[in-house]
């Protein structure tokens, strides 16, 4: 069979946790989940195509022309809750014109499997991993069409929604490497990218921690082995000319021995790759940080969240302000850049407490900061509480098309949504407008593309970011290289 996966562009949403300008410059990332779907299909003996319409700025019509030439047997889409409606528009348009079935997967299928398939467009939904579901589905499509034998599948049959047993969770280490050969690897970048080519890797699933704002809390930890990770890094370096990797694990340093083994392998290979990761302040120390630095780690993203101990405790962070100070100091001391994630509008947050958080962030002298509005995202404890208190599930009604897009209520704080928007913008400006901070970071810029990206983001935050978030119908992600995008588009045509 021939499967064509399409990653569609999407607009800024009022219910997102980031400001519009932050979302615009957040980055263009490879659609890794879809690249894994394609790799799984190829390993099973099928043909795969992956069209990153978001990065390449392709219209529905552009993609339709490409698909008509390629002639897929089935289309694949990734459905996130935030972007469900836009992806559904693409599903319906392409299916109408190609007359082929559609399978959807992604995070939203974990939360609302039946609702996701009940709307017009999708024929099949994968609510477990594609690892077992996809090859089994293809076998049935080519044969007896006994879809009830396919694990982790939801599908339409005779006007009903049918759902098979979940099946077993696959060992993440058994996955093939993502099919990066189907992607425009020279076009990807995130706000902090310093080298090209850039990509992201995911080396583990799940997180055992219990932060109340995160959907991954208390989920099963499923890592890839150091040997598998090192092989993927080598493939990225040799085959795709990757020189910078961001490990997108929820927490890269959960298993210290695994991190040390990965670092030892990178040091031994003397591979010239810079990399970044996310972790907690209580999982690294100077010894581990020095090894990570020797292995090429250039920056670490820490979940700091607040400068108020009481708020950290309410969020179930299980860290202290002194731990934060010590770890940031140790990180910068070994020459690794430190980025801090902070939340705006946490339980008990006031304008006074958030002012203290911004002051705390400045005192840490972080290289980068990200201020996000605490939002009741699906599968988080705050989402469950919101549904219980209001008697309504905004996200469910949103994907079903029964409710208008809007900011979600935040009953855990006396701050209004408008105040949270304003405080978030103010925090970015107060942090980044310091003369010595600007001078320091300007002198450290390593390329013209990096300078442009950061300069334009800074100017837009000051001039174009509204105090209260609004819908932006002309929203488009910042393009890293317009001339290369044009070249790719011409090749598609």
TORNU-273696 format. One record per residue (C-alpha): residue in one letter; x, y, z negated. Coordinates in steps of 0.001 Angstrom, whole numbers, plus 500000, padded with zeros to 6 digits. Example, Ala and Ser with C-alpha at 12.3 -4.5 7.8 and 13.67 -1.06 7.14 Angstrom:
2
A512300495500492200 S513670498940492860 
***
This chain:
493
X500000500000500000 X500919503634500356 X500357505970497414 X500721509736497727 X501018511672494458 X500245515393494514 X501329517874491847 X499140520941492332 X499796524569491286 X497802526076488428 X496922529466486986 X497370530959483521 X494622529942481081 X493110531942478222 X493259528861475975 X497017528390476407 X499400528922473527 X501864531040475541 X501542534594476769 X501032535038480493 X504531536403481209 X506123533637479137 X504174531062481122 X505222532672484399 X508917532389483549 X508724529203481519 X510168527186484357 X509616525017487392 X510065521448486198 X510041518201488165 X506734516340487699 X508482513499485926 X505370511461485117 X504446511326488793 X508026510492489734 X507758507505487392 X504467506465489001 X506153506513492408 X509143504562491101 X506830501921489591 X504974501650492908 X508211501339494888 X509571498676492530 X506363496669493174 X507008496819496929 X504760499720497910 X505481503014499676 X505287506274497769 X505205509974498562 X505358512791496007 X504390516328497000 X505303519020494461 X502902521641495785 X503440523860492743 X507169524307493233 X506957524481497022 X503992526897496948 X501953524697499253 X498251525272499840 X495632522537499934 X495691522802503711 X499500522425503826 X499298519256501761 X496388517915503781 X498384518224507001 X501306516341505440 X499052513602504115 X497233513175507416 X500596512490509040 X501704510084506293 X498362508222506049 X498168507154502368 X495916504359501150 X495338506029497787 X495995509418496187 X497410509965492699 X497017512994490429 X498118513897486901 X495330515359484784 X496207517584481845 X493423519014479718 X494457522652480264 X494576522360484059 X491845519763484573 X489514521941486643 X492166523107489099 X493471519585489626 X489913518391490145 X489455520965492915 X492490519498494693 X491204515961494155 X487826516779495661 X489257518718498620 X491804516083499650 X489495513138499078 X486752514743501171 X489133515211504095 X491127511970503825 X488392509529502788 X490705507520500501 X490276506552496835 X491847508578494038 X493525507420490845 X494222509834488017 X496427509535484954 X498075511776482412 X497472513163478958 X493779513923479423 X493085510240480045 X494282509517476506 X491753511935475059 X488758511782477391 X489057508695479625 X485388508311480500 X484730512031480944 X487751512335483242 X486422509739485659 X482730510624485334 X483114513803487404 X482981513812491191 X486308512890492806 X488297510317490806 X487633506638491492 X490094505152489017 X491723506347485819 X494829504981484144 X494511505515480388 X497504503383479415 X500885503565481138 X501052503080484895 X503730500446484286 X501254497540484146 X498111499214485471 X499322500445488866 X500849497232490312 X497846495252489065 X495402497718490630 X497211497616493970 X497075493820493931 X493316493909493459 X492801496619496093 X494614494405498584 X492817491257497447 X489726490327495457 X489049493797493961 X488516492303490502 X489136495568488733 X488044494140485386 X491329492189485394 X493439495363485562 X494635496454482083 X494225500057480969 X491891500952483848 X488673502952483929 X486671502965487145 X483301503522488756 X481192500548489800 X477546500563490838 X476967503961489289 X478491502964485938 X481783503778484254 X483656500580483427 X486658500406481098 X489027497450480774 X491022496560477632 X493915498914476903 X496553496207477348 X500008496193475820 X502253499204475559 X505249498612477821 X508812498811476592 X510005502222477760 X513438500762478397 X511955498578481164 X510839501555483251 X512723502276486474 X514392505656486769 X512003508349488069 X511871508639491868 X513829511908492069 X514640511156495721 X511087512335496472 X511599515746494803 X513199519109495763 X515827518843493021 X517622522056493985 X514533524181493220 X514004523330489552 X514964525605486685 X513751526695483258 X514128530107481656 X517397529174479956 X518971527289482888 X522611528156483507 X523705525541486082 X522305523887489184 X520997521403490060 X518739521170487021 X516396518403485930 X514596517103482882 X514808513647481350 X512615511848478846 X514493509182476905 X511909508304474253 X508182508382473646 X506382509185470438 X507290510904467183 X506944509625463584 X506735513116462054 X503492514621460756 X503393518286461867 X499713519224461946 X499872521321465125 X501428518621467345 X499559515956469301 X502495513516469010 X502479513253465234 X502533509695463873 X502781508142467347 X504883505052467932 X508551505737468678 X509551503980471910 X513116504831473025 X515179503885476044 X518510502289475183 X521751504307475347 X522865502138478281 X519698502934480260 X519939506632479449 X523579506781480528 X522789505041483817 X520075507602484565 X522441510465483707 X525045509001486078 X522436508656488838 X521385512278488323 X524990513410488582 X526138511355491566 X522996511030493692 X521194514305493015 X524126516616492142 X522530517427488787 X524732519562486548 X522260520474483794 X519677518306482020 X517036519177479458 X515986516161477394 X512244516598476907 X511872514050474083 X509643515200471243 X512703514741469032 X515958513624470646 X517758512967467350 X515270510707465540 X517673507743465847 X521133509040464964 X522968505890466090 X521291506081469511 X522260509756469905 X525851508973468921 X525997506099471428 X524692508341474218 X527215511049473312 X530057508523473128 X529139507260476593 X529089510764478049 X532416511636476431 X533991508418477719 X532727508977481261 X533967512601481252 X530892513504483259 X530519517253483868 X526944517841482762 X525522520413480382 X522453519389478450 X519844520563475976 X517471518820473599 X514829519332470930 X515169518219467334 X514433519035463697 X516775521022461483 X516987518134459011 X518218515572461551 X521592517055462513 X524701518000460602 X528096519392461559 X529571515958462335 X526793515046464763 X526715518547466249 X530433518393467041 X529959515088468845 X526990516484470773 X529034519526471760 X531903517313472971 X529377515364475070 X528178518516476844 X525301519762474661 X524971523483475345 X521767524356473457 X519308522878470992 X515659523831470537 X514618523727466886 X511036523784465627 X511287526480462965 X507667527712463138 X507702530250460283 X509857532271457928 X507426531663455046 X507948528513452981 X504281528238452028 X503273528245455696 X505863525594456533 X504381523445453789 X500839523944455123 X502040522836458560 X503569519678457022 X506998520562458427 X508820519071455415 X511753521460455802 X513018524438453809 X514152527900454821 X517626527112453497 X517820523980455665 X516923526131458646 X519656528655457834 X522277525975457269 X521517524083460471 X521386527154462708 X524695528336461247 X526273524907461817 X524905524711465381 X526271528091466373 X529478527326464485 X530336524423466794 X529530526486469894 X526021525237470715 X523319527809471451 X520317527673469139 X516719528353470183 X513907528630467675 X510263527781468266 X507904529897466147 X504131529833465707 X501839532854465516 X498587532474463602 X499451529585461295 X497270528677458298 X497272531614455918 X499072533865458414 X498691537632458014 X500372540541459721 X502667540809456695 X503722537154456731 X504369537229460467 X506486540372460130 X508604538423457650 X508877535567460147 X510178537932462861 X512647539380460367 X513726535852459452 X514217534985463135 X516443538040463602 X518519537109460555 X519257533692462107 X520759535380465167 X519201532809467454 X520236532799471097 X516643532358472230 X513209532485470596 X509766531335471657 X506651532615469918 X503555530511470596 X499980530968469434 X498932528062467220 X496156526360469187 X493880523424468399 X495258521196471147 X493566517851471861 X494476514996469486 X495913517331466854 X494489517505463297 X493496521120463987 X491451519968466978 X489673517358464872 X488931519972462233 X487650522418464845 X485251519814466261 X484039518963462760 X483524522594461715 X481863523811464918 X479969520659465842 X481234521100469407 X484285519915471348 X485471522789473532 X487956520658475474 X485381517995476337 X482887520585477514 X485634522370479449 X486640519380481543 X482987518552482168 X482445522094483472 X479877522972480818 X481671525929479244 X483584528994480352 X487327529213479807 X488040531188476632 X490471531531473717 X489754528997470983 X488746529990467442 X491419529869464741 X489470529537461489 X492605528743459496 X493763532390459656 X492100535752459080 X493926537139462127 X491730537620465174 X492747536226468571 X493324539786469744 X495667540456466811 X497554537215467500 X498053538189471158 X499355541596470150 X501660540236467441 X503091537663469840 X503974540284472449 X505349542614469776 X507553539826468391 X509142539144471789 X509870542833472343 X511196543446468832 X513504540453469066 X514887541031472552 X515117544838472655 X517948545032470170 X520925546689471977 X523587544274470717 X521416541257471566 X520938542546475117 X524629543293475563 X525716539950474146 X523423537958476421 X524105540020479532 X527822539322479164 X527139535584478860 X525068535259482050 X526738532788484399 X525034533407487754 X523060535941489746 X519960533722489736 X520118533426485939 X520475537198485583 X517489537918487859 X515282535415486072 X516011536831482622 X516013540475483707 X512626540259485433 X511130538354482499 X512346541057480109 X510942543889482240 X507598542174482806 X507180541457479098 X507594545162478331 X505644546623481252 X503169544024482528 X502276541814479575 X498883542927478296 X498251543315474553 X495206541048474779 X495399538048477119 X493294538247480267 X492664536015483269 X495190536525486063 X493751535312489371 X497029536078491141 X499196534177488674 X502098532253490147 X505168530736488505 X508434532588489030 X510179531139492109 X513824530260491556 X514865530477495234 X512409531884497767 X514576531188500811 X514936527505499916 X511206527248499274 X510565528676502736 X512955526159504241 X511172523259502543 X507776524566503697 X508968524797507296 X510173521200507097 X506739520137505843 X505122521790508840 
***
